[in-house]
């Protein structure tokens, strides 16, 4: 890394309504390892209310849920045979339109509002540390605020329209924050200088590489991200979620630590403090929203996962399948590998594009 790296039985089943306490055993409709995941239509319809959720059970008096059954969804699942060519053509068109609008409305200094926004925030203080922290804070408030309004927002305007609103507001702010960081990453006070340590570059590169496998577990379905498919709030339970229930938090901490050690100045510290603080809040807020949406099913997932990586595995709450590695041999993870390596080698192009904006 020359400079920095840029920044989802034999007993007949009885159908009951779920209750707030974990007082039922979920029926092994598709038990591991043959078909390990219960279909959402069989267990928890995505958009149903708490009172109308249905859970399949085996016995009335059981107090545990079988550890061989996942009540959540299979993360990074991608079946090529189920893909529609027209959906991906539509995705390409949507992406092109979004990038074109972003350039005209926000990035282009002659027509966009990006430079005006950066200049306004920069006018608050001459300190690049303060400006960096404020940009991160503004993005965090808007991003998490809209996420918290997702349920009522989707009821009001629909899932796709709300996703467009969410992305259309968050994306420009995220780009501005990233561009400012790239252009000002060597400003501020130099606190330490470790770039001459022979082995450090390789250690931090590996740390950054691994961090991206944590950062993007909930954005595997790009068709949902672009609202080509109807966006859903997913309750993931496989893959990276077995290691940590909040992989994006873990990945962001890894990214921030690696970049702060490498750059070693006050601007990097300010950016990392803002990003880690935002993701800590996001972890709490994400659990809260999943509890509201999924109720008892989330309680089950929470009981056998952890925020701290590997904690649930070490204390026995999470039992890894013998073929756990297969949950990572999937196209989305291969795509992340390629994009992460490509982003590393494309650093000069990213820096040139950022400098062009003069932020």
Backbone torsions as a table, in degrees:
resi	resn	phi	psi	omega
1	UNK	NA	105.6	-176.3
2	UNK	-69.8	-36.5	-178.9
3	UNK	-131.9	-77.8	179.2
4	UNK	-149.8	165.1	179.6
5	UNK	-118.2	127.6	-174.2
6	UNK	-62.8	144.7	164.3
7	UNK	-97.5	NA	NA
8	UNK	NA	NA	NA
9	UNK	NA	165.7	-177.5
10	UNK	-77.8	-21.3	179.7
11	UNK	-78.0	132.7	179.3
12	UNK	-67.0	133.2	-178.4
13	UNK	-71.3	146.7	176.6
14	UNK	-116.7	132.2	-176.4
15	UNK	-91.8	122.9	-178.7
16	UNK	-133.0	167.3	171.1
17	UNK	-85.3	143.9	179.9
18	UNK	-72.9	153.4	178.7
19	UNK	-120.4	163.4	-176.1
20	UNK	-61.3	-25.8	-176.4
21	UNK	-97.9	155.7	178.9
22	UNK	-80.2	79.8	-173.6
23	UNK	-119.6	23.7	-179.2
24	UNK	-140.1	155.9	172.2
25	UNK	-106.6	125.2	-178.8
26	UNK	-71.9	134.7	-179.7
27	UNK	-67.0	137.0	178.8
28	UNK	-78.8	79.5	179.1
29	UNK	-70.5	-47.4	175.8
30	UNK	-128.9	86.0	-173.8
31	UNK	-79.3	152.0	-180.0
32	UNK	-69.0	142.1	8.6
33	UNK	-103.1	5.2	-175.8
34	UNK	-66.4	-62.6	174.7
35	UNK	-134.4	88.0	-165.8
36	UNK	-75.0	-5.9	-171.5
37	UNK	-119.1	130.9	175.3
38	UNK	-73.3	133.4	178.6
39	UNK	-69.1	144.9	-177.0
40	UNK	-61.3	-29.9	179.3
41	UNK	-72.2	-20.4	178.8
42	UNK	-88.4	-26.8	-174.7
43	UNK	-114.1	-67.1	-175.1
44	UNK	-132.2	98.4	173.7
45	UNK	-55.9	135.2	-171.1
46	UNK	-58.4	-41.9	-171.0
47	UNK	-106.5	15.0	-179.1
48	UNK	-81.3	157.2	179.7
49	UNK	-77.5	164.2	-178.0
50	UNK	-58.8	-41.6	-175.0
51	UNK	-68.3	-23.5	-175.5
52	UNK	-104.4	6.2	178.5
53	UNK	-66.6	147.2	-178.8
54	UNK	-122.1	140.0	178.7
55	UNK	-128.0	132.2	176.2
56	UNK	-83.2	132.6	-175.7
57	UNK	-128.6	163.0	176.4
58	UNK	-102.2	-44.4	-175.7
59	UNK	-137.2	151.7	-177.3
60	UNK	-73.2	-31.9	-169.2
61	UNK	-104.4	2.8	179.1
62	UNK	-67.9	144.4	-177.6
63	UNK	-116.1	4.3	179.5
64	UNK	-127.5	160.0	176.4
65	UNK	-109.0	132.6	-178.1
66	UNK	-55.1	132.3	179.9
67	UNK	-75.5	-8.4	177.0
68	UNK	-85.4	-3.6	-178.4
69	UNK	-113.9	130.2	175.8
70	UNK	-99.3	122.7	178.3
71	UNK	-85.7	-15.2	177.3
72	UNK	-88.9	-166.8	-176.4
73	UNK	-103.2	160.7	179.4
74	UNK	-82.1	110.5	-177.8
75	UNK	-77.4	147.3	178.9
76	UNK	65.5	19.3	177.4
77	UNK	-73.1	129.0	-178.6
78	UNK	-146.9	113.1	179.0
79	UNK	-109.1	112.5	-175.4
80	UNK	-60.0	-35.3	-177.9
81	UNK	-66.6	-20.9	-179.3
82	UNK	-92.9	-1.7	-179.1
83	UNK	-80.0	141.5	177.9
84	UNK	-105.1	125.8	-177.2
85	UNK	-59.0	-40.4	-177.3
86	UNK	-65.3	-30.2	177.8
87	UNK	-66.1	-40.2	179.8
88	UNK	-75.1	-30.3	172.8
89	UNK	-65.5	-41.8	176.8
90	UNK	-62.3	-41.1	177.8
91	UNK	-59.8	-45.1	178.3
92	UNK	-60.7	-40.1	177.9
93	UNK	-65.7	-43.5	178.3
94	UNK	-61.6	-43.8	179.2
95	UNK	-61.2	-43.3	178.5
96	UNK	-62.7	-43.4	179.2
97	UNK	-63.3	-43.1	-179.6
98	UNK	-61.8	-45.6	179.9
99	UNK	-65.6	-36.6	178.5
100	UNK	-65.3	-46.1	179.2
101	UNK	-64.5	-40.9	179.5
102	UNK	-60.4	-41.1	180.0
103	UNK	-66.2	-45.1	-177.1
104	UNK	-71.3	-45.7	-172.4
105	UNK	-82.7	-25.2	-172.2
106	UNK	-127.3	-45.5	-170.3
107	UNK	-83.5	-42.5	-177.3
108	UNK	-63.3	121.9	-176.5
109	UNK	-65.1	-21.8	-178.0
110	UNK	-87.8	-22.3	-177.3
111	UNK	-124.0	-22.5	-172.6
112	UNK	-91.3	169.8	-178.7
113	UNK	-102.1	1.8	-178.2
114	UNK	-61.2	-47.5	-179.3
115	UNK	-66.0	-37.0	177.2
116	UNK	-62.3	-40.9	178.9
117	UNK	-64.5	-47.5	179.5
118	UNK	-62.7	-43.0	179.3
119	UNK	-62.3	-37.5	179.7
120	UNK	-65.1	-44.6	179.1
121	UNK	-68.9	-39.2	179.8
122	UNK	-65.3	-24.9	179.0
123	UNK	-69.5	-15.5	179.0
124	UNK	-70.6	-34.4	-177.2
125	UNK	-155.5	151.0	174.7
126	UNK	-84.1	-6.5	-177.9
127	UNK	-82.8	120.8	177.5
128	UNK	-63.9	-26.9	177.3
129	UNK	-65.6	-43.8	-179.9
130	UNK	-66.1	-45.0	179.9
131	UNK	-62.2	-43.4	178.9
132	UNK	-60.2	-43.9	-179.2
133	UNK	-68.1	-39.1	179.7
134	UNK	-65.5	-41.4	178.0
135	UNK	-61.4	-42.2	178.0
136	UNK	-65.5	-39.8	-179.2
137	UNK	-66.1	-42.3	179.1
138	UNK	-62.0	-46.7	177.7
139	UNK	-60.0	-43.4	-177.9
140	UNK	-62.6	-43.3	-179.4
141	UNK	-63.6	-45.8	-178.7
142	UNK	-68.0	-46.6	-176.8
143	UNK	-64.2	-52.8	-179.0
144	UNK	-71.4	-31.9	178.1
145	UNK	-63.9	-46.0	178.0
146	UNK	-67.3	-36.2	177.3
147	UNK	-61.7	-39.1	179.2
148	UNK	-68.5	-24.6	179.7
149	UNK	-94.0	10.8	-173.8
150	UNK	-62.2	-47.7	-177.4
151	UNK	-59.5	-54.3	178.1
152	UNK	-67.1	-32.5	179.5
153	UNK	-65.2	-42.3	179.2
154	UNK	-68.2	-34.3	176.9
155	UNK	-67.1	-32.9	-176.7
156	UNK	-78.5	-47.0	-172.9
157	UNK	-121.1	-5.1	179.5
158	UNK	99.0	157.9	-175.9
159	UNK	-63.5	-46.3	-176.3
160	UNK	-68.5	-43.2	-179.9
161	UNK	-63.8	-39.0	179.5
162	UNK	-68.5	-37.2	176.8
163	UNK	-62.5	-40.0	176.5
164	UNK	-62.6	-43.9	177.1
165	UNK	-61.5	-45.2	-178.8
166	UNK	-61.8	-50.9	-178.1
167	UNK	-69.8	-38.9	-178.6
168	UNK	-65.8	-23.3	177.4
169	UNK	-92.3	-42.2	-175.7
170	UNK	-74.5	-40.0	-174.3
171	UNK	-60.1	-48.9	178.6
172	UNK	-59.8	-40.9	180.0
173	UNK	-65.7	-38.7	177.9
174	UNK	-64.6	-43.8	179.5
175	UNK	-61.9	-43.1	179.2
176	UNK	-60.9	-42.9	-179.7
177	UNK	-64.9	-42.9	178.9
178	UNK	-65.3	-44.8	-179.0
179	UNK	-62.6	-43.5	179.0
180	UNK	-61.7	-40.9	179.0
181	UNK	-62.4	-44.2	-179.9
182	UNK	-62.2	-44.7	-175.8
183	UNK	-74.4	-21.8	-176.0
184	UNK	-121.2	16.9	-174.4
185	UNK	-66.6	-21.8	178.8
186	UNK	-106.0	13.5	172.8
187	UNK	-83.6	-178.7	177.7
188	UNK	81.4	-165.1	-176.3
189	UNK	-94.2	128.9	177.2
190	UNK	-77.2	116.2	-175.8
191	UNK	-92.7	-33.3	175.2
192	UNK	-156.2	164.2	-179.0
193	UNK	-138.6	102.6	-175.3
194	UNK	-118.2	8.5	-174.6
195	UNK	-68.3	-14.7	178.9
196	UNK	-86.0	-7.9	177.4
197	UNK	-66.7	121.8	-170.6
198	UNK	-55.9	-44.9	-171.9
199	UNK	-90.1	-8.7	-171.8
200	UNK	-66.0	-42.1	-178.4
201	UNK	-57.1	-45.0	-177.7
202	UNK	-67.8	-40.5	178.9
203	UNK	-63.7	-45.0	-178.4
204	UNK	-71.5	-33.1	176.8
205	UNK	-63.3	-44.5	178.6
206	UNK	-63.8	-40.3	178.4
207	UNK	-61.3	-44.8	177.8
208	UNK	-64.4	-41.3	179.9
209	UNK	-60.3	-47.2	-179.9
210	UNK	-66.1	-35.4	-176.7
211	UNK	-58.6	-31.9	-178.1
212	UNK	-73.1	-21.1	174.0
213	UNK	-74.0	-21.1	173.8
214	UNK	-89.5	-32.4	-170.4
215	UNK	-69.1	-30.8	-169.1
216	UNK	-124.5	46.8	179.1
217	UNK	-78.3	-18.7	-175.5
218	UNK	-104.6	8.3	178.7
219	UNK	-119.6	22.5	179.9
220	UNK	-65.4	-37.7	-179.8
221	UNK	-83.4	88.1	-176.7
222	UNK	-64.2	-26.1	179.3
223	UNK	-67.4	-31.6	174.3
224	UNK	-73.7	-39.5	179.8
225	UNK	-58.3	-40.3	-179.7
226	UNK	-89.2	5.4	178.8
227	UNK	64.1	19.0	171.8
228	UNK	-69.3	-48.7	167.0
229	UNK	-90.6	153.9	180.0
230	UNK	-65.4	122.7	-179.1
231	UNK	-63.3	143.2	179.0
232	UNK	-131.3	154.4	171.6
233	UNK	-93.1	110.1	-171.6
234	UNK	-92.0	144.5	172.1
235	UNK	-108.0	85.6	-177.9
236	UNK	-75.5	149.0	177.8
237	UNK	-142.4	-11.0	-177.5
238	UNK	-105.6	-178.1	176.2
239	UNK	61.7	-129.3	-176.5
240	UNK	-63.4	-23.8	-179.4
241	UNK	-65.7	-23.3	176.2
242	UNK	-67.8	-29.3	179.4
243	UNK	-80.6	-45.6	177.3
244	UNK	-151.5	138.8	-179.9
245	UNK	-72.6	-18.8	179.9
246	UNK	-125.7	71.3	-176.9
247	UNK	-63.6	-30.6	179.8
248	UNK	-65.1	-37.8	174.9
249	UNK	-61.6	-48.1	-178.8
250	UNK	-62.9	-45.1	178.8
251	UNK	-62.2	-39.8	179.6
252	UNK	-67.0	-39.0	176.6
253	UNK	-62.1	-43.8	178.7
254	UNK	-62.0	-45.0	179.5
255	UNK	-60.5	-46.4	-177.5
256	UNK	-65.8	-43.5	179.6
257	UNK	-61.5	-46.0	-178.7
258	UNK	-62.7	-45.6	-178.6
259	UNK	-70.1	-36.8	179.6
260	UNK	-67.1	-41.0	177.1
261	UNK	-62.5	-41.5	-176.6
262	UNK	-71.6	-46.5	-177.7
263	UNK	-76.8	-46.6	171.2
264	UNK	72.2	26.8	178.7
265	UNK	-127.9	178.5	-173.7
266	UNK	-69.0	-29.4	178.6
267	UNK	-67.8	-41.8	177.6
268	UNK	-64.1	-38.2	177.9
269	UNK	-65.1	-42.3	179.9
270	UNK	-64.6	-43.9	179.2
271	UNK	-63.4	-43.3	-179.1
272	UNK	-66.8	-40.0	178.9
273	UNK	-61.9	-43.1	179.5
274	UNK	-65.9	-44.8	-177.9
275	UNK	-66.9	-43.6	179.9
276	UNK	-67.1	-40.7	177.3
277	UNK	-60.3	-43.2	178.8
278	UNK	-61.9	-42.7	-177.9
279	UNK	-74.4	-28.3	173.0
280	UNK	-64.3	-44.6	176.0
281	UNK	-64.3	-41.0	-179.7
282	UNK	-61.2	-35.2	178.3
283	UNK	-65.2	-45.5	178.1
284	UNK	-64.3	-45.2	-177.4
285	UNK	-67.6	-35.5	178.1
286	UNK	-65.1	-42.6	176.3
287	UNK	-61.8	-42.0	-179.8
288	UNK	-61.5	-44.4	-177.8
289	UNK	-70.1	-38.4	177.6
290	UNK	-66.9	-35.2	176.4
291	UNK	-63.7	-42.1	178.3
292	UNK	-64.6	-42.3	-175.3
293	UNK	-76.2	-43.6	-170.7
294	UNK	-110.7	-11.8	174.5
295	UNK	57.7	-119.0	-174.3
296	UNK	-63.1	-35.6	179.2
297	UNK	-60.9	-40.1	177.2
298	UNK	-66.0	-38.5	177.4
299	UNK	-57.4	-39.2	178.9
300	UNK	-65.9	-47.7	179.2
301	UNK	-61.5	-44.1	-179.8
302	UNK	-61.8	-37.0	-177.2
303	UNK	-66.7	-22.0	-178.9
304	UNK	-120.6	21.7	171.8
305	UNK	-132.7	174.6	-179.7
306	UNK	-144.4	158.0	173.9
307	UNK	-78.9	-45.9	177.4
308	UNK	-70.5	127.0	-176.3
309	UNK	-55.9	134.4	175.5
310	UNK	70.7	-3.4	-176.7
311	UNK	-61.8	-46.1	-179.4
312	UNK	-66.6	-31.2	177.8
313	UNK	-70.2	-44.5	-177.3
314	UNK	-67.5	-35.0	-179.4
315	UNK	-91.6	6.5	171.4
316	UNK	88.0	1.6	179.8
317	UNK	-76.5	-25.6	179.2
318	UNK	-113.3	119.5	178.6
319	UNK	-104.6	113.5	-179.3
320	UNK	-76.7	132.6	174.6
321	UNK	-62.6	156.2	-179.5
322	UNK	-62.2	-32.9	179.7
323	UNK	-102.6	39.3	-178.1
324	UNK	-56.1	-34.5	-177.6
325	UNK	-58.5	-25.3	-179.0
326	UNK	-66.2	-22.0	178.8
327	UNK	-71.3	-7.8	177.6
328	UNK	-111.5	-14.8	178.5
329	UNK	-84.8	73.9	-175.7
330	UNK	-141.9	155.2	-175.1
331	UNK	-55.2	-43.5	180.0
332	UNK	-57.6	-38.9	178.9
333	UNK	-70.1	-34.9	175.4
334	UNK	-65.7	-37.1	177.8
335	UNK	-65.2	-41.7	177.9
336	UNK	-61.6	-40.4	178.8
337	UNK	-59.6	-49.0	-179.9
338	UNK	-63.7	-43.8	-178.7
339	UNK	-67.0	-36.9	179.9
340	UNK	-67.1	-45.0	177.2
341	UNK	-65.1	-41.4	178.5
342	UNK	-62.4	-39.9	178.7
343	UNK	-63.2	-35.5	178.8
344	UNK	-63.3	-47.7	-179.0
345	UNK	-74.5	-17.5	-180.0
346	UNK	-91.7	8.9	-179.5
347	UNK	-53.5	-43.4	178.7
348	UNK	-59.7	-37.6	178.9
349	UNK	-68.4	-40.5	177.8
350	UNK	-63.0	-42.6	-179.6
351	UNK	-66.2	-40.4	178.7
352	UNK	-64.0	-41.5	178.5
353	UNK	-64.7	-38.4	179.0
354	UNK	-67.8	-43.2	179.8
355	UNK	-62.4	-30.9	179.5
356	UNK	-62.3	-25.5	-177.7
357	UNK	-81.5	-17.0	177.0
358	UNK	56.1	41.2	176.5
359	UNK	-95.9	NA	NA
